[in-house]
Amino acid sequence: MDNCIFCKIIKKEIPANKLYEDEHVLAFHDIHPAAPVHFLLIPKLHVDSLADVDDNHQNLLGRMLILAPRLAKEQGCAEGFRTIINTGRIGGQEVFHLHIHIIGGHQRLPGMIHQE
């Protein structure tokens, strides 16, 4: 995808503060962190969103979910963290390249759903 910012980061056309990289995935710090720890975990294979995955992506998704807690702990989130996958425009997705936000810090994160 020529205009995908995450594809450009993968190709090293745009710099990123990397945490982890292998042949299948890349993790880097979010440029607008929502918490003391906030990084993104993305596949190197361009997939628009979670809504676009199928059985062929099973190993890749498993790899990402196994890496998330390991990288979170390495960043100081031994007592917990939040994972977020925004999917589609209505789901709040802004960059249409599948990505997982891993968010945490030293205090309990606020609730995500406000009940009235």
C-alpha positions in Angstrom: 0.0 0.0 0.0 1.8 3.1 -1.3 0.1 5.6 1.1 0.0 3.5 4.2 2.1 5.2 7.0 2.7 1.9 8.7 3.9 0.3 5.5 6.3 3.3 5.1 7.6 2.7 8.6 8.1 -1.0 7.8 10.1 0.0 4.7 12.1 2.5 6.8 10.9 5.4 4.7 9.5 7.0 7.9 11.4 6.7 11.2 9.9 5.0 14.3 11.2 4.4 17.8 11.2 0.6 17.5 10.8 -1.9 20.4 10.9 -5.1 18.5 11.2 -6.4 14.9 11.3 -9.8 13.2 10.4 -11.0 9.8 6.7 -10.9 10.5 5.9 -8.0 12.9 7.2 -4.7 14.1 6.5 -2.9 17.5 7.2 0.8 18.0 6.2 3.6 20.4 3.1 5.5 19.6 3.9 9.1 18.7 0.9 10.4 20.7 1.0 8.2 23.8 -2.2 7.9 25.8 -0.3 6.5 28.8 3.3 6.2 30.1 3.6 3.0 28.1 1.9 3.0 24.7 3.2 1.1 21.7 1.9 -0.4 18.5 2.3 -3.9 17.3 1.8 -4.3 13.6 2.1 -7.1 11.0 4.6 -6.5 8.2 2.0 -7.9 5.9 -0.5 -5.2 5.0 -4.0 -6.1 6.2 -6.4 -3.2 6.4 -8.1 -4.2 9.6 -9.2 -7.1 11.9 -12.3 -7.3 9.8 -10.2 -8.4 6.9 -8.4 -11.4 8.4 -9.1 -15.0 7.6 -7.8 -18.4 8.4 -4.6 -17.6 6.5 -3.7 -15.0 9.2 -4.0 -17.4 12.1 -0.3 -17.8 12.8 0.4 -14.1 12.4 -2.4 -13.1 14.8 -1.2 -15.7 17.3 2.4 -14.4 17.0 1.2 -10.9 17.7 -0.9 -11.9 20.7 1.9 -13.9 22.2 4.4 -11.0 21.7 2.1 -8.4 23.3 2.4 -9.5 26.9 6.1 -10.1 26.6 6.8 -6.7 25.2 4.4 -5.0 27.7 6.3 -6.6 30.6 9.6 -5.5 29.1 8.2 -1.9 29.1 7.3 -2.1 32.8 3.7 -3.4 32.6 4.2 -6.5 34.7 1.0 -5.9 36.6 -1.2 -5.4 33.6 -1.9 -3.5 30.4 -4.6 -2.9 27.9 -4.7 -4.1 24.3 -6.9 -2.3 21.8 -7.7 -3.1 18.2 -9.8 -0.4 16.6 -11.6 -1.9 13.7 -13.1 0.1 10.9 -14.2 3.7 10.8 -17.0 3.2 13.3 -14.6 1.3 15.6 -12.3 4.3 15.7 -9.6 3.0 13.4 -7.6 5.9 12.0 -4.7 4.0 10.2 -6.0 1.3 7.9 -3.3 -1.2 8.6 -4.1 -3.8 11.3 -2.4 -2.8 14.6 -2.7 -3.5 18.3 -2.3 -0.7 20.8 -0.6 -1.9 24.0 -1.2 0.7 26.8 -0.2 0.7 30.4 1.7 2.4 33.1 2.1 2.4 36.9 -1.5 3.2 37.8 -4.8 1.6 37.0 -6.1 2.7 33.6 -9.5 4.3 33.6 -12.5 2.4 32.5 -13.3 2.3 28.9 -17.1 2.2 29.0 -19.0 4.8 31.0 -22.2 3.5 32.5 -24.9 6.0 33.4 
